[in-house]
Amino acid sequence: MIPPPVLFFAALALGFALHRLWPQPLFADATAGRVAGVALIALGAALGTWMMLHFRRAGTPVSPLRPTRRLVVSGPYRYSRNPDYIGQALICAGIALAANAAWALLMLPPALLLVRHAVVAREERYLLALFGEPYAAYCRRVRRWI
């Protein structure tokens, strides 16, 4: 499995490569994009930090490549089953906005679809097998994304 940060940033890199070949700015005046981009980057980083704190408190690895020891349902996981991936997507969107690069922003939806179907679906099966009904109940009360 390719880790989600690699998928998100590969999409961002592809978007910047396309932007270099066929520049497509998002805004005529890039100032608003820079401000919005920095805000999204900060929001994504804060969400990622909040998520990591709750994983550490629970004593379970953050990496989806390592075995999960506990089901984390506190902090941002009260509102979304995938706040880490939302945070990564916000950071990528923020980078694209700050760089005024339409192609970089357009690569985000395919990256999200890939993460959803190649990573999240696999993680959901794994967590259901590992935690059973407590995970199923959590899925019934908390949305996958937002």
Disulfide bonds with the S-S distance in Angstrom:
none
